[in-house]
Amino acid sequence: MLSQVSPVVQVIAFISYIIYTSLDFVMKRLFLLLLCLLFSFNLLFAEEYMKVHFGKVTVELPSGWLVQSVSDSTIMLMMYAPDEINDHFRERISITSGLVAEESTEKQYVQELKSHFLSYYDSANVISNKSTHMLITGILNGIEVKQYIKFVIKNKMVYCITATALPETYDYWDPTFDDIIGSIRIKK
């Protein structure tokens, strides 16, 4: 049974047992109280995540994020960040999907999608353009935004994962975007 517990927990339990057995009655109570407080403190400040399943997609989101599944033929999920920095903009991640055109190779199709995405901007500046993702700043629907767009192709389906924030707050949200995008799993 003890072998199923992580080695770190085993060491902490062993050290706690040694300390506990060497204390008198009053100190034992204080020690147990201290242990209870430490575990409670850990539970209070542990970041909670919620796992969202939608179709073939699973994603883990930090607590406070709003999830909206959309029945549109292309948009699957919209995930909105809490308004932590009071910038009057809801940072978000969206996942859209569609069939890969049969007449295109995957590489050609991703290039076509990139051109398609760029056509939505009034003006666009491509900061980074890799084979499966790109980073853009530009004016979209009258608002200057910075977007990271990742393309995943699985089983003749393309999934476009887009993280959107204001240019001045993108660096604040980037680690959270990376965590969320890294948690996305697409079943075959």
Protein Blocks (a to p, Z undefined) as FASTA:
>chain_A
ZZmpcfklmmmmmmmmmmmmmpcfklmmmmmmmmmmmmmmmmmmpccdddddehjbccdd
dehiacdddfbfkbmbdcddddfkonopacddddddddddfkbcfklmmmmmmmmmmmmp
mbdcdfbdcfkbccddddeehiacddddddddeehiacdddddddfklmmmmmmmmmmmm
mmpccdZZ
